[in-house]
Amino acid sequence: MSSTLVDSNILIDLFDDGSEWQDWSDAMLTHCLDRGPLVINPTLYARLPFDPAKDFVPICFIASVPIVLVAHPSAGFTNLS
């Protein structure tokens, strides 16, 4: 199952009643949700008309994904220090 990377502007379209892209954004997100997890990318563009960290609020916790850092054994790493 692959993830879909979503631009933060798509989220703005969903809640902006005046957006000409609202219906398209809603349809595309629904389609992508049927295919697998969504990943929101707050830094797709260098300059955003909003601050994702300040202008969005968390609604609910959806999932926790374990992250594993790996290296080839010949690199000699045994910890993060």
Backbone hydrogen bonds in HBPLUS format (Angstrom, degrees):
<---DONOR---> <-ACCEPTOR-->    atom                        ^
c    i                          cat <-CA-CA->   ^        H-A-AA   ^      H-
h    n   atom  resd res      DA  || num        DHA   H-A  angle D-A-AA Bond
n    s   type  num  typ     dist DA aas  dist angle  dist       angle   num
A0004-THR N   A0037-PRO O   2.95 MM  33  6.45 151.7  2.04 152.3 161.3     1
A0039-VAL N   A0004-THR O   2.84 MM  35  5.98 160.7  1.88 159.1 156.6     2
A0006-VAL N   A0039-VAL O   2.67 MM  33  5.83 169.4  1.68 163.9 164.6     3
A0041-ASN N   A0006-VAL O   2.80 MM  35  5.83 170.7  1.81 163.2 162.1     4
A0010-ILE N   A0007-ASP O   3.01 MM   3  5.68 150.1  2.10 117.7 125.2     5
A0011-LEU N   A0008-SER O   3.00 MM   3  5.33 125.4  2.31 104.2 117.2     6
A0012-ILE N   A0008-SER O   3.28 MM   4  6.74 150.1  2.38 145.3 153.6     7
A0013-ASP N   A0009-ASN O   3.01 MM   4  6.32 154.7  2.08 146.2 152.3     8
A0014-LEU N   A0010-ILE O   3.24 MM   4  6.58 145.4  2.37 142.7 150.8     9
A0015-PHE N   A0012-ILE O   3.16 MM   3  5.54 133.6  2.39 106.2 117.3    10
A0016-ASP N   A0013-ASP O   3.42 MM   3  5.19 158.4  2.47  97.3 103.5    11
A0019-SER N   A0016-ASP O   2.95 MM   3  5.40 168.4  1.96 120.9 124.4    12
A0022-GLN N   A0019-SER O   3.40 MM   3  5.35 170.6  2.41 103.8 106.1    13
A0025-SER N   A0021-TRP O   2.83 MM   4  5.92 171.0  1.84 165.1 167.8    14
A0026-ASP N   A0022-GLN O   2.99 MM   4  6.13 160.2  2.03 149.3 154.8    15
A0027-ALA N   A0023-ASP O   2.97 MM   4  6.16 162.1  2.00 148.3 153.1    16
A0028-MET N   A0024-TRP O   2.88 MM   4  6.09 163.7  1.90 157.6 161.9    17
A0029-LEU N   A0025-SER O   2.96 MM   4  6.08 162.7  1.99 148.8 153.6    18
A0030-THR N   A0026-ASP O   3.01 MM   4  6.14 160.5  2.05 147.3 153.1    19
A0031-HIS N   A0027-ALA O   2.97 MM   4  6.16 158.7  2.01 145.8 151.8    20
A0032-CYS N   A0028-MET O   2.88 MM   4  6.10 161.0  1.91 149.9 155.1    21
A0033-LEU N   A0029-LEU O   2.83 MM   4  6.00 152.6  1.91 149.4 156.8    22
A0034-ASP N   A0030-THR O   3.28 MM   4  6.52 143.2  2.42 141.9 150.0    23
A0035-ARG N   A0032-CYS O   2.97 MM   3  5.10 142.9  2.11 101.3 112.7    24
A0036-GLY N   A0032-CYS O   3.21 MM   4  6.55 131.2  2.47 148.2 160.5    25
A0054-LYS N   A0051-ASP O   2.97 MM   3  5.35 133.4  2.19 110.1 122.7    26
A0055-ASP N   A0051-ASP O   2.67 MM   4  5.50 170.4  1.68 179.2 177.2    27
A0075-ALA N   A0072-HIS O   2.86 MM   3  5.56 163.7  1.89 125.2 130.8    28
A0076-GLY N   A0073-PRO O   3.28 MM   3  5.89 156.7  2.34 114.5 119.6    29
